[in-house]
Amino acid sequence: MPRFFESEQDDYKLTLSTIDGFAEGLGIRLGVDDIKISSIIRLMWQEFPARGGLTQASTFKKAACFFCYFIAERPVQTTFSESQFGDLVAIPNHQNVMIAYNIVSNMLDGATIVSDDGSVKYLDKPLRLSKHSYCDLVFACRNLVPHSDFHTVALLFEQISYRNNPDASYPVLEF
């Protein structure tokens, strides 16, 4: 099975497939702008906002780049129903944040982390958030700007991942 960040074409197909799986799991149909999905993938591959570009970036920076571009481009027009998601639907752009987070969770599930010393660790456990944290994430990320928010989001994903996978974390600094 292809993984994200192997090719632009695979990323495009995986993104659409994950969105379809998300919608199917909820029993809903979503209006998705395929041109915007294509733009997100192109931007991610060609205008990666960190030194070294996409191929040299950490797993967390790749996930953050995708997340930020997805939210900024707003490819999913269909909003979710209050009966399924309660008060979250009052948050503008909630559907794109929620779907982007679902995609990023899939990207990071089982991801490989290569430390500066060359040692390899894996994110064996999926990303989990409390309901409170998830609601705050949707609200806080509703209007991301890729080039200014990218590093903060990468740090957020790194910390969520390490919370769920403490053995994959770098050693903690002592001050």
Sequence and secondary structure as in RCSB ss.txt:
>XXXX:A:sequence
MPRFFESEQDDYKLTLSTIDGFAEGLGIRLGVDDIKISSIIRLMWQEFPARGGLTQASTFKKAACFFCYFIAERP
VQTTFSESQFGDLVAIPNHQNVMIAYNIVSNMLDGATIVSDDGSVKYLDKPLRLSKHSYCDLVFACRNLVPHSDF
HTVALLFEQISYRNNPDASYPVLEF
>XXXX:A:secstr
   TTS HHHHHHHHHHHHHHHHHHHT    B HHHHHHHHHHHHHS SSTTHHHHS HHHHHHHHHHHHHHH  
B     HHHHGGGGGSTTHHHHHHHHHHHHHHHTT EEE TTS EEE  S     HHHHHHHHHHTTT  HHHHH
HHHHHHHHHHHHHH GGGS      
